[in-house]
Amino acid sequence: MLQPQNITDYYINTHLKSGSVAIDATAGNGNDTLKLCKAVGENGKVFAFDIQKQALDTTAARLCEEGFENAELILDSHSEMDKYITSECDAVIFNLGYLPGGDHLLQTKAETTIDAIEKSLALLSEHGFISVTVYYGKNSGTAEKEAVMEYMRTIDHKKYTVLTCDFHNRPNNPPITVIITKN
């Protein structure tokens, strides 16, 4: 069954190569950080952000278990990425919402997410992509989803293509994935 993560995985597998630079803007449990590390290889670099130490500890353990040392884990908001990264990036991955298995009250916010997406656009390489997967439900994330999706409509169509992948016939607020590429 097609899932939002499959779309992001497709872009990771087709756009990244050894030596690429990537950002996991929301490290969470380290799933995407690990995928990015594998895709960019030992010659590449991955920056992973999270505001929760628990998330970065889990990510670090996962990377260590798999033998990857090409990631820099940063305990800070994704909206601060420009303080840590000055080079162009080939991929930026966002998973919005709360840390799976964590405190549901700690979740991404529209203001910092939109700021981070804008900074990602400025860092994006010519053939790079941004993936934003929006998780939302009856008790969380709906306001962020609405603000982020409205922001996506404002991105300059002459410079970027914004593709929204939405499941209209799935129950219970299925996640939405947005892929942004440079024209």
Contacts in CASP RR format, 6 or more apart in sequence:
PFRMAT RR
TARGET T0000
AUTHOR 0000-0000-0000
METHOD contacts of the structure
MODEL  1
MLQPQNITDYYINTHLKSGSVAIDATAGNGNDTLKLCKAVGENGKVFAFD
IQKQALDTTAARLCEEGFENAELILDSHSEMDKYITSECDAVIFNLGYLP
GGDHLLQTKAETTIDAIEKSLALLSEHGFISVTVYYGKNSGTAEKEAVME
YMRTIDHKKYTVLTCDFHNRPNNPPITVIITKN
4 133 0 8 1.000
4 165 0 8 1.000
4 174 0 8 1.000
4 175 0 8 1.000
4 176 0 8 1.000
4 177 0 8 1.000
5 133 0 8 1.000
5 177 0 8 1.000
7 131 0 8 1.000
7 165 0 8 1.000
7 177 0 8 1.000
7 179 0 8 1.000
8 32 0 8 1.000
8 93 0 8 1.000
8 131 0 8 1.000
8 133 0 8 1.000
8 177 0 8 1.000
8 179 0 8 1.000
9 35 0 8 1.000
11 91 0 8 1.000
11 129 0 8 1.000
11 131 0 8 1.000
11 179 0 8 1.000
12 35 0 8 1.000
12 36 0 8 1.000
12 39 0 8 1.000
12 91 0 8 1.000
12 93 0 8 1.000
13 39 0 8 1.000
15 90 0 8 1.000
15 91 0 8 1.000
15 127 0 8 1.000
15 128 0 8 1.000
15 129 0 8 1.000
16 22 0 8 1.000
16 36 0 8 1.000
16 39 0 8 1.000
16 40 0 8 1.000
16 90 0 8 1.000
16 91 0 8 1.000
17 39 0 8 1.000
17 40 0 8 1.000
18 40 0 8 1.000
18 41 0 8 1.000
18 42 0 8 1.000
18 43 0 8 1.000
18 44 0 8 1.000
19 40 0 8 1.000
19 41 0 8 1.000
19 43 0 8 1.000
19 44 0 8 1.000
19 45 0 8 1.000
20 39 0 8 1.000
20 40 0 8 1.000
20 44 0 8 1.000
20 90 0 8 1.000
20 91 0 8 1.000
21 40 0 8 1.000
21 44 0 8 1.000
21 45 0 8 1.000
21 46 0 8 1.000
21 47 0 8 1.000
21 85 0 8 1.000
21 87 0 8 1.000
21 88 0 8 1.000
21 89 0 8 1.000
21 90 0 8 1.000
21 125 0 8 1.000
22 36 0 8 1.000
22 39 0 8 1.000
22 40 0 8 1.000
22 45 0 8 1.000
22 46 0 8 1.000
22 47 0 8 1.000
22 89 0 8 1.000
22 90 0 8 1.000
22 91 0 8 1.000
22 92 0 8 1.000
22 93 0 8 1.000
23 46 0 8 1.000
23 47 0 8 1.000
23 48 0 8 1.000
23 49 0 8 1.000
23 81 0 8 1.000
23 85 0 8 1.000
23 89 0 8 1.000
23 91 0 8 1.000
23 92 0 8 1.000
23 93 0 8 1.000
23 120 0 8 1.000
23 123 0 8 1.000
24 30 0 8 1.000
24 32 0 8 1.000
24 33 0 8 1.000
24 36 0 8 1.000
24 46 0 8 1.000
24 47 0 8 1.000
24 48 0 8 1.000
24 49 0 8 1.000
24 93 0 8 1.000
25 49 0 8 1.000
25 78 0 8 1.000
25 81 0 8 1.000
25 92 0 8 1.000
25 93 0 8 1.000
25 94 0 8 1.000
25 116 0 8 1.000
25 120 0 8 1.000
26 49 0 8 1.000
26 50 0 8 1.000
26 78 0 8 1.000
26 93 0 8 1.000
26 94 0 8 1.000
26 95 0 8 1.000
26 96 0 8 1.000
26 97 0 8 1.000
26 108 0 8 1.000
27 33 0 8 1.000
27 48 0 8 1.000
27 49 0 8 1.000
27 50 0 8 1.000
27 55 0 8 1.000
27 56 0 8 1.000
27 59 0 8 1.000
27 73 0 8 1.000
28 50 0 8 1.000
28 52 0 8 1.000
28 55 0 8 1.000
28 58 0 8 1.000
28 59 0 8 1.000
28 95 0 8 1.000
28 99 0 8 1.000
28 100 0 8 1.000
29 55 0 8 1.000
29 58 0 8 1.000
29 59 0 8 1.000
29 62 0 8 1.000
29 99 0 8 1.000
29 100 0 8 1.000
30 48 0 8 1.000
30 55 0 8 1.000
30 58 0 8 1.000
30 59 0 8 1.000
30 62 0 8 1.000
30 63 0 8 1.000
31 62 0 8 1.000
32 93 0 8 1.000
32 95 0 8 1.000
33 46 0 8 1.000
33 48 0 8 1.000
33 59 0 8 1.000
33 62 0 8 1.000
33 63 0 8 1.000
33 71 0 8 1.000
33 73 0 8 1.000
34 59 0 8 1.000
34 62 0 8 1.000
34 63 0 8 1.000
34 66 0 8 1.000
34 68 0 8 1.000
36 46 0 8 1.000
36 71 0 8 1.000
36 91 0 8 1.000
36 93 0 8 1.000
37 46 0 8 1.000
37 63 0 8 1.000
37 66 0 8 1.000
37 68 0 8 1.000
37 70 0 8 1.000
37 71 0 8 1.000
38 66 0 8 1.000
38 68 0 8 1.000
39 91 0 8 1.000
40 46 0 8 1.000
40 70 0 8 1.000
40 90 0 8 1.000
41 70 0 8 1.000
42 69 0 8 1.000
42 70 0 8 1.000
44 70 0 8 1.000
45 70 0 8 1.000
45 71 0 8 1.000
45 72 0 8 1.000
46 70 0 8 1.000
46 71 0 8 1.000
46 72 0 8 1.000
47 71 0 8 1.000
47 72 0 8 1.000
47 74 0 8 1.000
47 81 0 8 1.000
47 84 0 8 1.000
47 85 0 8 1.000
48 56 0 8 1.000
48 59 0 8 1.000
48 71 0 8 1.000
48 72 0 8 1.000
48 73 0 8 1.000
48 74 0 8 1.000
49 74 0 8 1.000
49 76 0 8 1.000
49 77 0 8 1.000
49 78 0 8 1.000
49 80 0 8 1.000
49 81 0 8 1.000
50 56 0 8 1.000
50 59 0 8 1.000
50 73 0 8 1.000
50 74 0 8 1.000
50 75 0 8 1.000
50 99 0 8 1.000
51 75 0 8 1.000
51 76 0 8 1.000
51 77 0 8 1.000
51 106 0 8 1.000
52 99 0 8 1.000
52 102 0 8 1.000
52 106 0 8 1.000
53 75 0 8 1.000
54 99 0 8 1.000
54 102 0 8 1.000
55 99 0 8 1.000
56 73 0 8 1.000
56 74 0 8 1.000
56 75 0 8 1.000
59 71 0 8 1.000
59 73 0 8 1.000
60 73 0 8 1.000
63 69 0 8 1.000
63 71 0 8 1.000
72 84 0 8 1.000
74 84 0 8 1.000
76 83 0 8 1.000
76 84 0 8 1.000
77 112 0 8 1.000
77 116 0 8 1.000
78 94 0 8 1.000
78 112 0 8 1.000
78 113 0 8 1.000
78 116 0 8 1.000
79 111 0 8 1.000
79 112 0 8 1.000
79 113 0 8 1.000
79 115 0 8 1.000
79 116 0 8 1.000
79 119 0 8 1.000
81 116 0 8 1.000
81 119 0 8 1.000
81 120 0 8 1.000
81 123 0 8 1.000
82 119 0 8 1.000
82 122 0 8 1.000
82 123 0 8 1.000
85 123 0 8 1.000
87 123 0 8 1.000
88 123 0 8 1.000
88 124 0 8 1.000
88 125 0 8 1.000
89 120 0 8 1.000
89 123 0 8 1.000
89 124 0 8 1.000
89 125 0 8 1.000
89 128 0 8 1.000
90 125 0 8 1.000
90 127 0 8 1.000
90 128 0 8 1.000
90 129 0 8 1.000
91 128 0 8 1.000
91 129 0 8 1.000
91 130 0 8 1.000
91 131 0 8 1.000
92 120 0 8 1.000
92 123 0 8 1.000
92 124 0 8 1.000
92 129 0 8 1.000
92 130 0 8 1.000
92 131 0 8 1.000
93 130 0 8 1.000
93 131 0 8 1.000
94 108 0 8 1.000
94 113 0 8 1.000
94 116 0 8 1.000
94 117 0 8 1.000
94 130 0 8 1.000
94 131 0 8 1.000
94 132 0 8 1.000
94 133 0 8 1.000
95 133 0 8 1.000
95 135 0 8 1.000
96 107 0 8 1.000
96 108 0 8 1.000
96 113 0 8 1.000
96 132 0 8 1.000
96 133 0 8 1.000
96 134 0 8 1.000
96 135 0 8 1.000
96 136 0 8 1.000
96 141 0 8 1.000
96 144 0 8 1.000
96 145 0 8 1.000
96 148 0 8 1.000
97 107 0 8 1.000
97 108 0 8 1.000
97 134 0 8 1.000
97 135 0 8 1.000
97 136 0 8 1.000
97 140 0 8 1.000
97 141 0 8 1.000
97 144 0 8 1.000
98 104 0 8 1.000
98 105 0 8 1.000
98 106 0 8 1.000
98 107 0 8 1.000
98 108 0 8 1.000
98 135 0 8 1.000
98 140 0 8 1.000
99 106 0 8 1.000
104 139 0 8 1.000
104 140 0 8 1.000
107 140 0 8 1.000
107 141 0 8 1.000
107 144 0 8 1.000
108 144 0 8 1.000
109 144 0 8 1.000
110 143 0 8 1.000
110 144 0 8 1.000
110 147 0 8 1.000
110 148 0 8 1.000
113 132 0 8 1.000
113 144 0 8 1.000
113 148 0 8 1.000
114 147 0 8 1.000
114 148 0 8 1.000
114 151 0 8 1.000
117 130 0 8 1.000
117 132 0 8 1.000
117 148 0 8 1.000
117 151 0 8 1.000
117 180 0 8 1.000
120 130 0 8 1.000
121 130 0 8 1.000
121 155 0 8 1.000
121 160 0 8 1.000
121 180 0 8 1.000
124 130 0 8 1.000
124 180 0 8 1.000
124 182 0 8 1.000
125 182 0 8 1.000
126 182 0 8 1.000
127 182 0 8 1.000
128 181 0 8 1.000
128 182 0 8 1.000
129 179 0 8 1.000
129 180 0 8 1.000
129 181 0 8 1.000
130 178 0 8 1.000
130 179 0 8 1.000
130 180 0 8 1.000
130 181 0 8 1.000
131 177 0 8 1.000
131 178 0 8 1.000
131 179 0 8 1.000
131 180 0 8 1.000
132 148 0 8 1.000
132 152 0 8 1.000
132 177 0 8 1.000
132 178 0 8 1.000
132 180 0 8 1.000
133 175 0 8 1.000
133 176 0 8 1.000
133 177 0 8 1.000
133 178 0 8 1.000
134 141 0 8 1.000
134 144 0 8 1.000
134 145 0 8 1.000
134 148 0 8 1.000
134 149 0 8 1.000
134 175 0 8 1.000
134 176 0 8 1.000
134 177 0 8 1.000
134 178 0 8 1.000
135 141 0 8 1.000
135 175 0 8 1.000
136 142 0 8 1.000
136 144 0 8 1.000
136 145 0 8 1.000
136 173 0 8 1.000
136 175 0 8 1.000
137 172 0 8 1.000
137 173 0 8 1.000
138 173 0 8 1.000
145 176 0 8 1.000
148 178 0 8 1.000
149 164 0 8 1.000
149 176 0 8 1.000
149 178 0 8 1.000
152 162 0 8 1.000
152 164 0 8 1.000
152 178 0 8 1.000
152 180 0 8 1.000
153 162 0 8 1.000
155 162 0 8 1.000
155 180 0 8 1.000
158 183 0 8 1.000
159 182 0 8 1.000
159 183 0 8 1.000
160 180 0 8 1.000
160 181 0 8 1.000
160 182 0 8 1.000
160 183 0 8 1.000
161 180 0 8 1.000
161 181 0 8 1.000
161 182 0 8 1.000
161 183 0 8 1.000
162 178 0 8 1.000
162 179 0 8 1.000
162 180 0 8 1.000
163 178 0 8 1.000
163 179 0 8 1.000
163 180 0 8 1.000
163 181 0 8 1.000
164 176 0 8 1.000
164 177 0 8 1.000
164 178 0 8 1.000
165 176 0 8 1.000
165 177 0 8 1.000
165 178 0 8 1.000
165 179 0 8 1.000
166 174 0 8 1.000
166 176 0 8 1.000
167 174 0 8 1.000
167 176 0 8 1.000
END
